[in-house]
Amino acid sequence: HQISLHNITKKAQKVPVKYQTLVLNWLQFNRRNSQPYLMRFLETVLQPSGSLFLESNICNLIKTLIPFEYLEGKTYDIKGAKTIWAKLSQNGWDKCQASLVLCVFVDQVSRIPQMIIFHGKGEQIGWE
């Protein structure tokens, strides 16, 4: 996988990012897409046992943070990297280097593969 454990060579501080705009955009998107279309609305009114949402549109997204502070002074990076940067945490919520994301749909069809999201800026180096 071209990832290995390294000693940290440089440290930087990062101010927590404001999430207000992102959350508001998501809420607006959710409201727009949760309103039924006219035909779907009429079907629901005529057959009230139905749901406003299709099973293929309902999912549970699980995000688990992967902490890195257990190995103080070490972090993960690409093999062969000479300078290893690390973020100094200002509180408990930003003490993670990656997140494991799982998405489970009600109809049990796997549409989104599980993924690991590495936090920070940089380029995507490839898909597994």
C-alpha positions as CSV (number, residue, x, y, z in Angstrom):
1,H,0.0,0.0,0.0
2,Q,3.1,2.3,0.0
3,I,2.4,3.6,3.5
4,S,4.8,3.2,6.4
5,L,5.3,4.5,10.0
6,H,7.7,7.4,10.2
7,N,9.2,9.6,12.9
8,I,7.9,13.2,12.8
9,T,10.5,15.7,11.6
10,K,8.5,18.9,11.6
11,K,5.4,20.1,13.5
12,A,2.9,22.8,12.5
13,Q,-0.2,24.2,14.3
14,K,-3.5,24.5,12.5
15,V,-6.5,26.6,13.6
16,P,-9.7,24.5,13.5
17,V,-11.8,25.0,10.3
18,K,-15.2,26.6,10.5
19,Y,-17.8,24.1,9.4
20,Q,-20.9,26.4,9.4
21,T,-21.0,26.9,5.6
22,L,-20.6,23.2,5.0
23,V,-23.3,22.3,7.4
24,L,-25.7,24.9,6.0
25,N,-25.1,23.6,2.5
26,W,-25.8,20.1,3.6
27,L,-29.0,21.0,5.3
28,Q,-30.2,22.9,2.2
29,F,-29.3,19.9,0.0
30,N,-31.1,17.5,2.4
31,R,-34.3,19.6,2.5
32,R,-34.4,20.0,-1.3
33,N,-33.9,16.3,-1.9
34,S,-36.2,15.0,0.9
35,Q,-39.3,16.8,-0.6
36,P,-41.2,14.3,-2.8
37,Y,-41.8,15.0,-6.4
38,L,-45.5,15.5,-7.4
39,M,-46.0,12.0,-8.8
40,R,-44.3,10.4,-5.7
41,F,-46.4,12.7,-3.5
42,L,-49.7,11.6,-5.2
43,E,-48.7,7.9,-4.8
44,T,-48.0,8.4,-1.1
45,V,-51.3,10.2,-0.5
46,L,-53.3,7.5,-2.4
47,Q,-51.4,4.7,-0.7
48,P,-50.4,6.0,2.7
49,S,-48.5,2.8,3.7
50,G,-45.6,3.9,1.5
51,S,-42.7,6.0,2.6
52,L,-41.7,9.4,1.2
53,F,-38.2,7.9,0.6
54,L,-37.1,5.1,-1.6
55,E,-35.1,2.4,0.3
56,S,-32.2,3.0,-2.1
57,N,-32.1,6.6,-0.9
58,I,-31.8,5.9,2.8
59,C,-28.4,5.1,4.2
60,N,-26.4,5.2,7.4
61,L,-23.0,6.8,7.2
62,I,-20.6,5.8,9.9
63,K,-17.4,7.8,10.4
64,T,-14.8,6.5,12.8
65,L,-11.8,8.6,13.6
66,I,-8.4,6.9,13.5
67,P,-6.2,8.6,16.2
68,F,-2.5,9.0,15.8
69,E,-1.6,10.3,19.3
70,Y,-1.0,6.8,20.6
71,L,2.3,6.7,18.9
72,E,3.7,10.1,20.1
73,G,6.4,11.4,17.8
74,K,5.4,9.1,14.9
75,T,2.9,9.2,12.1
76,Y,2.1,7.5,8.8
77,D,3.2,8.8,5.4
78,I,4.3,7.6,2.0
79,K,7.3,5.3,1.9
80,G,10.5,7.1,1.2
81,A,9.3,10.6,2.4
82,K,12.2,12.6,3.9
83,T,10.3,15.4,5.7
84,I,7.3,14.3,7.8
85,W,4.9,17.0,8.8
86,A,2.4,16.6,11.7
87,K,-0.4,18.7,13.0
88,L,-0.3,19.7,16.7
89,S,-3.7,19.1,18.2
90,Q,-5.5,22.0,20.0
91,N,-8.3,19.8,21.4
92,G,-9.5,16.2,21.5
93,W,-11.6,16.3,18.3
94,D,-8.8,17.1,15.9
95,K,-6.4,14.5,17.2
96,C,-6.9,12.2,14.3
97,Q,-5.0,11.6,11.1
98,A,-7.6,9.6,9.2
99,S,-11.2,8.5,9.2
100,L,-12.8,5.2,8.3
101,V,-16.1,5.8,6.5
102,L,-18.8,3.1,6.0
103,C,-22.1,3.6,4.2
104,V,-24.9,1.1,4.6
105,F,-28.1,1.4,2.6
106,V,-31.5,0.2,3.7
107,D,-32.0,-2.1,0.7
108,Q,-28.6,-3.7,1.5
109,V,-27.0,-2.8,-1.9
110,S,-23.4,-1.8,-1.6
111,R,-23.2,1.4,-3.7
112,I,-20.4,3.2,-1.9
113,P,-17.2,1.3,-1.0
114,Q,-15.7,1.7,2.4
115,M,-12.9,4.2,2.5
116,I,-10.2,5.7,4.6
117,I,-9.9,9.5,4.4
118,F,-6.6,11.0,5.3
119,H,-6.8,14.5,6.7
120,G,-4.7,17.3,5.4
121,K,-3.8,19.0,2.1
122,G,-2.2,17.2,-0.8
123,E,-2.9,15.2,-3.9
124,Q,-4.8,12.0,-4.4
125,I,-2.1,9.4,-5.1
126,G,-4.4,6.6,-6.3
127,W,-7.4,4.4,-5.7
128,E,-7.2,1.0,-4.1
